Amino acid sequence: MIESRAGGLPLAAHESHRVVDESLFRFLVDLEVVKAQRLQYSVAVAMLKPDLSDEAAMLAAPSVLSAVVRRTRVTDTITRLPDASFAIILVDADAADFPTILGRIRLEVGSATEMFRTPPTWSAGAASYPKTASSSADLLRIAEELFARARREGGNSVYVAP
């Protein structure tokens, strides 16, 4: 078992390879879109963050990361972004699948940590290729824009590109 650096739920060795740094994540989005073009499947990028103060979000990040790893598929790749938010590459999935995935993550975080008096609300945004984006750059841009919109609005705002 590998413990996340800031504490929280431990990640098993087979889970830890799914968490990559942001530059590798962006590279993997490019590769996944090329593969999706060739094999004709969809790929989604989702960004999410619990709506907490920055300090509380940083404290909760290890538990949230563990929940994200546990409640996404083995084929999905995750990165932790500098502002304590997360991004996920959802392979062979549509952005419309993301609210269900977020629901599973919420349940895992709620049962895994006692630091919240009430479960946090979430801000999230998701887009998919080829349905809503024509390239990896578009995919990332649309997901980031929807995530930023959700963050501005707060209170369980989840935006999925149509």
C-alpha positions in Angstrom: 0.0 0.0 0.0 1.2 3.5 -0.8 0.0 6.3 1.5 -0.7 9.6 -0.1 1.9 12.2 1.1 -0.6 14.3 3.1 -2.3 11.4 4.8 -5.8 10.2 4.0 -6.8 6.8 2.5 -3.9 4.7 1.3 -3.6 3.9 -2.4 -2.8 0.3 -3.4 0.2 -0.1 -5.7 -2.0 -1.0 -8.6 -4.0 2.2 -8.0 -1.1 4.7 -7.7 0.0 4.4 -11.3 -3.4 6.0 -12.3 -2.5 9.3 -10.6 -0.1 11.3 -12.8 1.2 14.9 -12.8 -0.5 17.5 -14.9 1.9 17.6 -17.8 1.7 13.8 -18.3 -2.1 14.0 -17.9 -2.3 16.6 -20.8 0.0 14.4 -22.9 -2.2 11.3 -22.2 -5.3 13.3 -23.2 -3.6 13.9 -26.6 -2.8 10.3 -27.0 -6.2 9.1 -25.9 -7.9 11.4 -28.5 -5.7 10.1 -31.3 -6.5 6.5 -30.2 -10.2 7.4 -30.0 -10.1 8.8 -33.6 -8.5 5.6 -34.9 -10.7 3.1 -33.0 -13.9 5.3 -33.0 -14.8 5.5 -29.4 -15.4 8.5 -27.1 -13.3 9.9 -24.4 -14.2 12.4 -21.7 -12.3 14.8 -19.5 -13.9 15.8 -16.2 -12.7 18.3 -13.6 -14.0 18.4 -10.1 -13.5 19.9 -6.7 -15.4 19.9 -3.4 -16.7 23.4 -2.6 -14.7 24.0 0.5 -12.4 26.8 1.7 -8.9 26.5 0.1 -7.4 25.3 3.4 -10.2 22.7 4.0 -9.8 21.5 0.3 -6.1 21.0 0.8 -6.7 19.0 3.9 -9.4 16.9 2.2 -7.4 16.4 -1.0 -5.9 13.0 0.0 -9.2 11.5 0.9 -10.8 13.0 -2.2 -8.0 11.6 -4.4 -8.5 8.1 -2.8 -12.2 8.3 -3.5 -11.6 9.4 -7.1 -9.2 6.5 -7.6 -11.6 4.0 -6.0 -14.7 5.1 -7.8 -13.3 5.4 -11.4 -12.4 2.5 -13.7 -8.9 1.1 -13.9 -8.7 2.5 -17.5 -9.2 6.1 -16.3 -6.3 8.4 -15.4 -6.4 11.1 -12.7 -4.3 14.2 -11.9 -4.4 16.5 -8.9 -4.4 20.1 -10.0 -2.6 22.9 -8.1 -5.8 24.4 -6.6 -6.7 21.0 -4.9 -9.1 20.1 -7.8 -8.8 17.0 -9.9 -9.1 16.0 -13.5 -10.0 12.6 -14.9 -9.6 11.1 -18.4 -12.6 8.8 -18.8 -11.8 6.3 -21.5 -14.6 5.0 -23.7 -17.1 7.2 -21.8 -19.3 10.1 -22.7 -19.4 13.3 -20.6 -23.1 12.4 -19.9 -21.7 9.5 -17.7 -19.9 11.8 -15.4 -22.8 12.8 -13.0 -23.1 9.1 -12.1 -19.4 8.8 -11.5 -19.4 12.0 -9.4 -22.3 10.5 -7.3 -20.1 7.5 -6.5 -17.2 9.7 -5.6 -19.4 11.8 -3.3 -20.6 8.7 -1.4 -17.0 7.4 -1.0 -15.8 10.8 0.3 -18.7 11.1 2.6 -18.1 7.7 4.2 -14.3 8.0 4.2 -13.8 11.1 6.2 -15.2 12.6 9.3 -13.7 16.1 8.7 -17.0 17.4 7.2 -19.9 18.2 9.5 -22.0 18.0 6.4 -21.0 16.4 3.1 -19.4 19.0 0.8 -21.1 20.2 -2.4 -19.1 19.9 -5.6 -18.2 21.9 -8.6 -17.5 20.0 -11.8 -17.3 20.2 -15.5 -17.0 17.6 -18.2 -16.7 17.4 -22.0 -16.2 14.5 -24.4 -14.6 13.8 -27.8 -16.0 13.5 -30.5 -19.5 14.6 -29.2 -18.6 18.1 -27.9 -14.9 18.6 -28.9 -13.1 18.1 -32.1 -9.5 17.8 -30.7 -7.7 17.2 -27.4 -7.1 21.0 -27.1 -10.9 21.6 -27.5 -11.7 18.8 -25.0 -9.5 20.3 -22.3 -10.6 23.9 -23.0 -14.3 23.0 -22.9 -13.9 20.9 -19.7 -11.9 23.8 -18.1 -14.5 26.4 -19.1 -17.4 24.3 -17.7 -15.5 23.7 -14.5 -14.7 27.4 -14.1 -18.4 28.2 -14.6 -19.4 25.6 -12.0 -16.8 27.0 -9.5 -18.2 30.5 -9.9 -21.7 29.3 -9.2 -20.8 26.8 -6.5 -23.3 24.8 -4.5 -23.4 21.4 -6.4 -23.0 22.9 -9.9 -22.1 20.3 -12.4 -21.9 21.2 -16.1 -21.7 18.6 -18.8 -21.1 19.8 -22.4 -24.2 18.9 -24.5 
